[in-house]
Amino acid sequence: MNRTARPRLLDLYCCQGGATKGYQDAGYIVTGVDLAPQPRYVKLNPDFHQGDAIEFLLAHGSEFDFIHASPPCQLDSDCQRIMDREHPDLIGPTREALEAVGVPYVIENVAGARAKLRQPVELCGLMFGLTRTYRHRYFETGGGWSLPQPHHPRHEAPQAKMGRRPQPGEFIQAVGNFSGVAIVRDEWGVGWMNRDGIREAIPPAYAEWIGGQFLAAAGEVAA
Ligand SMILES: C[S@@+](CC[C@H](N)C(=O)[O-])C[C@H]1O[C@@H](n2cnc3c(N)ncnc32)[C@H](O)[C@@H]1O
């Protein structure tokens, strides 16, 4: 890694940019790639390329210090809905391309795809000071580095019922056509996103932590 410049991060399958925002907050210059047009992503980060993630990765991946990938998975019904068709499972092909490129990476996915990830670390909003978010997501690392598993605090509060606006004392459940977009925008700091983007996203706090862990592992900053 060039120690005089800001680190460069490639965000594959970037959607509206939940992961990108976290890496920006951790100090990275980010390039996003998504098959669909993402006008809301461009508001966050103008360096956006519309196209196939694996094609872009194979052509340009070696220009980056670190790569984040959130490939859709057949078991992730939200991803299928946003593209309005069945998705092929892209976890395996994405990993294969990442290994060919040889840059350190993280692959993120949902609980339904956990078994397809290699030794994933589980993240929960409670690990990052979020006050109304559990939103478990799973992260496989590769390319010569790994993440520690943070302590997982006990869940004390109930989640809002699927699709319902969270009532006082309830945690957010941002899936499907959920109500309470303004509550999530405020909780996660994603004011530029709409419902479609939020239901696909990881809270930026997760990516900010991962980005910091990677820089620490690379000897760039203290953990
Ligand atoms: C789960 S979302 C990613 C969410 C993002 N990581 C975030 O935190 O906001 C998956 C995205 O993959 C995109 N996608 C699906 N197939 C793709 C492909 N072949 N190449 C690039 N993007 C693709 C979809 O359009 C969707 O925006």
The ligand as an ORCA input file, in Angstrom:
! r2SCAN-3c Opt
* xyz 0 1
  C     -27.270     -6.198     -1.352
  S     -27.095     -4.922     -2.546
  C     -25.582     -4.145     -1.966
  C     -25.776     -3.163     -0.786
  C     -24.563     -2.309     -0.454
  N     -23.413     -3.104     -0.058
  C     -24.852     -1.303      0.643
  O     -24.313     -1.432      1.747
  O     -25.629     -0.375      0.400
  C     -26.611     -5.777     -4.009
  C     -26.498     -4.932     -5.285
  O     -25.936     -5.774     -6.310
  C     -26.345     -5.255     -7.566
  N     -26.034     -6.265     -8.600
  C     -26.687     -7.413     -8.906
  N     -26.014     -8.101     -9.858
  C     -24.897     -7.379    -10.157
  C     -23.797     -7.563    -11.041
  N     -23.707     -8.649    -11.826
  N     -22.828     -6.626    -11.086
  C     -22.921     -5.513    -10.305
  N     -23.942     -5.278     -9.441
  C     -24.925     -6.198     -9.367
  C     -27.807     -4.928     -7.353
  O     -28.224     -3.970     -8.311
  C     -27.781     -4.378     -5.905
  O     -27.707     -2.969     -5.921
*
